């Protein structure tokens, strides 16, 4: 009986999460907020890594993340301005920002190989989560054509970043 109740709880909880995500992406401002948070987290963590890493491969990756996500952020800001879209914080945006802040606190205390491993693990997990959000919740629901095109482009970059992060992470 206890197992049945636990299973029912998990099913209901899981359904609630799916419904919450679907409700979070009914408007362009919520989509914009999440995409903005993805870029901002990458910019902040990569900027720190550029100054702290001891690995040439991690430095090169961090520099690439910083530049590409800064360019993506600038492009997103232009789309928002051109389409008169203001960001409204979504649950996923808050989660992404929270994870980035938590990781930054940890990274600031680390040095050397420990720093590099933590940074690369964060990169792998953050890019996986971004793809999950983009594929599962944003792309099926985004209505604004410019935001949809932007999201598809960002998705491609994130897939490439994940592949590279996984490669580098496997060598540290």
N, C-alpha and C positions, 0 to 999 in steps of 0.2 A: 504494500500500500504506500509506504514511504517513497519507493522508487517511482510509482505512478504519479504521485503528487509532485515530486521533484521534476519528472519529465514534463508534466503539464505546466509547471512554473517556467521551465526553460523554454517551452514552446511559446507560451504567452509572452514572456519577456522578449524572446527573439522576434516575434511578430511585432511587438511594440517598437523595437529598434527599427525594423524595416519601415513601419508606418512613419516613425519620426523622421527618418531620412527622406522619405517621399515628400513629407510635408515641408521639409526644410528647403526644397528646391523648386518651389512653385513660382519663384520670382527671380528676375535678373539680379536684383541687389543681393540676394542670398548666394547665388552662384558666384557673383563677383567677389563677395566677402571671402568665400572659401578659396577661390583661386588666388586672391590677394594674399591670404594667410599661407598658402603653400609656398608661394614665391618668397614672402617675407621671412619665413622660417629658414629657408635655404640661404638667403642672403646673410642673415645674422649668424647662423652657425658656421657658414663657410668663411665669413670675414674673420671670425675667431680662429678657425683652423689655419687660415693663411698666416697668422701671427704665431701660432703655437706648435704646429706640427714639426716633427723631426724627420719626416719621410718625404723625399722628393716626389714620389707618386701621389701621396696624399696632398701635398702642396699643389701639385698640378691639377688634381681633381677639385680641390677647394677653390682654386682660382677659376676653373671652368664653371663650377656651380655658381660662384659669386657673379661672374660676368653674364652667364646665360639667364640666370633668374632675375638679375637686375634688368637686363634687356626685356625679358618677358614681363616684368612688373611695369616698366615704362610703356610697353605696348598695351598692357591691360589698362593702365591709367588713361591712355589716349582713347581707347575704345569706350571706357566709361564716360569720359568727357564728351566725346562725339555723339554718344547715344543718350546723354543726360541720365546716367544711371548712378545712383548713390549706393554705397555698400550698406547692407543691413547684416549684422553679424549672425552667422548660422552656428548651429551646435558644432558642426565639424570645424569651422574656423576657430571657435573657442578651444576645441580639443587640440588642434594643430598648434595654436599659439602656446597652450599650456605645456604640451610635450616639448616644444622648442625651448621654452624658458627652463623647464626642468633639466633638459639636456645641457643647456648653457651653464647652469649652476654646477653640474657635475664636471663638465669639460674645463671650467675655469680652475678647478682644483687639481686637475691631472696634468701630467707631463709625459713626454716620450711615447713609448709604445702603448702605454695605457690610454693616453689621449688619442692616439691614432686609431686604436681598436674601437674605442667608444664612439669616436666621430664616424668611422666607417659603418659601424653597426647602426648608428642613428640614421645615416644616409640610406642604407638598405631598407630599414623599416619605414622611414618617412616616405621614400619613393613608392614602396609597396602600398602603403596606406593611401597615398595620393592617387595611385592608379585605381585602387578599389573604389574610392569616392568618385573619381571621374567616370569610370566605366559603369559603375553600378547605380549612381544616383544623378550625376550632373548630365552626362550626355543623353540619357533617355528622356530628360525633362526640360533641358534648356530650350527656350523659345527664341531668344534673340539670335539672329543669324551671325552677327559679328562675334558674339560671345561663343557661339557654337564652333565657328571656324577657329577662333583663338584656342578654345579648349582642345580641339583635335590636334592643333600644332603643339600645344603644351604637353599633351599626352605623349606624342612622339618623342619629345625631348626627355620626358620623365622615364619613358621606357629605355632610352639610350643611357640615361644617367644610372638607372638601376642596374643595367648590364655592366657598366663600367665600375660602379660601386661594388658589385658582387665580385668582380674580377680582382679589384684591388684589395678588398676585404679578405679574400681568400689567401692573399700573400703576406698578410701582416700577422 
